[in-house]
Amino acid sequence: MGEEGDRLLNLESVRKSLVRQEDTIIFSLIERSKYPINSRLYHQPSLLHFFINESEALQAKAGRYISPEENAFFPDSLPPPMLPPPKHKPVLHPSGASININEKIFDHYLKTLIPLVAAEGSDDGNYATTAASDLACLQALSRRIHFGKFVAEVKFRDSPQDYTPAILAKDKEGLMALLTFESVEEAIKKRVEKKAMVFGQDVEKPESGTYKVKPAVVSQLYGEWVIPLTKFVQVEYLLRRLD
Ligand SMILES: C=C(O[C@@H]1C=C(C(=O)O)C=C[C@H]1O)C(=O)O
């Protein structure tokens, strides 16, 4: 949401941001698909872990985690920002800051997603560029999934009378039903598949039907993982909304 704060916070603007974030996610996956799995990067002690930790320390100093849209993968012991915190009124309920499901995201990314998008072959030695591309994918996915906090905030503000009883009753299923819009989800799955076709095609031979990342994988990624986790974040946020 940034500086503009409440004025721009509505379901339409939040959904628009999610649509734009699809581009970032798909392009980052296309970048990762240049490299094979490169599993040495993930062996203990993990070079990827080190790469993310050090990158996050640098970005924390530059103020990345001042933004409520950003959640670190290794939030413990990050250095403080060099900038003063923003003066505008926070959009989210303060307890939203305690929701961080990056461990889940990291785990699923490593185990399930990399094998689906990585290039053929097992190791090309490009560990640093592969790690940089893993970080880009992870940050884009994490931002999208944690954006559920903003979606939930908007939905709550639009109809507190519907959400309040379910929050007070800690009714997770009821909250899930209230915040779900199946037609929106179906449209997202179709759109990301189409984007993967357009962004990942061979522009010289579009008829070849080869894509840098399989469009079906992207729509599966959204349907089975990104959307369910965004909804999980929404429920977790709403449960704390009246604390
Ligand atoms: C994000 C929203 O909430 C839910 C989650 C969605 C998602 O993660 O893409 C889509 C539709 C809703 O079921 C929304 O309503 O836009």
Ligand as a Chemical Component Dictionary entry (heavy atoms), coordinates in Angstrom:
data_LIG
# 
_chem_comp.id                   LIG 
_chem_comp.type                 NON-POLYMER 
_chem_comp.pdbx_formal_charge   0 
_chem_comp.three_letter_code    LIG 
# 
loop_
_chem_comp_atom.comp_id 
_chem_comp_atom.atom_id 
_chem_comp_atom.alt_atom_id 
_chem_comp_atom.type_symbol 
_chem_comp_atom.charge 
_chem_comp_atom.model_Cartn_x 
_chem_comp_atom.model_Cartn_y 
_chem_comp_atom.model_Cartn_z 
_chem_comp_atom.pdbx_ordinal 
LIG C1  C1  C 0 -7.441  -12.716 -2.762 1  
LIG C2  C2  C 0 -8.760  -12.852 -2.593 2  
LIG O1  O1  O 0 -9.336  -13.756 -1.681 3  
LIG C3  C3  C 0 -9.465  -15.123 -1.980 4  
LIG C4  C4  C 0 -8.171  -15.619 -2.413 5  
LIG C5  C5  C 0 -7.813  -15.474 -3.712 6  
LIG C6  C6  C 0 -6.385  -15.562 -4.111 7  
LIG O2  O2  O 0 -5.531  -15.869 -3.295 8  
LIG O3  O3  O 0 -6.102  -15.252 -5.281 9  
LIG C7  C7  C 0 -8.792  -15.229 -4.668 10 
LIG C8  C8  C 0 -10.090 -15.116 -4.374 11 
LIG C9  C9  C 0 -10.592 -15.326 -3.022 12 
LIG O4  O4  O 0 -11.146 -16.576 -2.928 13 
LIG C10 C10 C 0 -9.718  -12.036 -3.329 14 
LIG O5  O5  O 0 -10.876 -12.075 -2.965 15 
LIG O6  O6  O 0 -9.296  -11.360 -4.269 16 
# 
loop_
_chem_comp_bond.comp_id 
_chem_comp_bond.atom_id_1 
_chem_comp_bond.atom_id_2 
_chem_comp_bond.value_order 
_chem_comp_bond.pdbx_ordinal 
LIG C1  C2  DOUB 1  
LIG C2  O1  SING 2  
LIG C2  C10 SING 3  
LIG O1  C3  SING 4  
LIG C3  C4  SING 5  
LIG C3  C9  SING 6  
LIG C4  C5  DOUB 7  
LIG C5  C6  SING 8  
LIG C5  C7  SING 9  
LIG C6  O2  DOUB 10 
LIG C6  O3  SING 11 
LIG C7  C8  DOUB 12 
LIG C8  C9  SING 13 
LIG C9  O4  SING 14 
LIG C10 O5  DOUB 15 
LIG C10 O6  SING 16 
# 
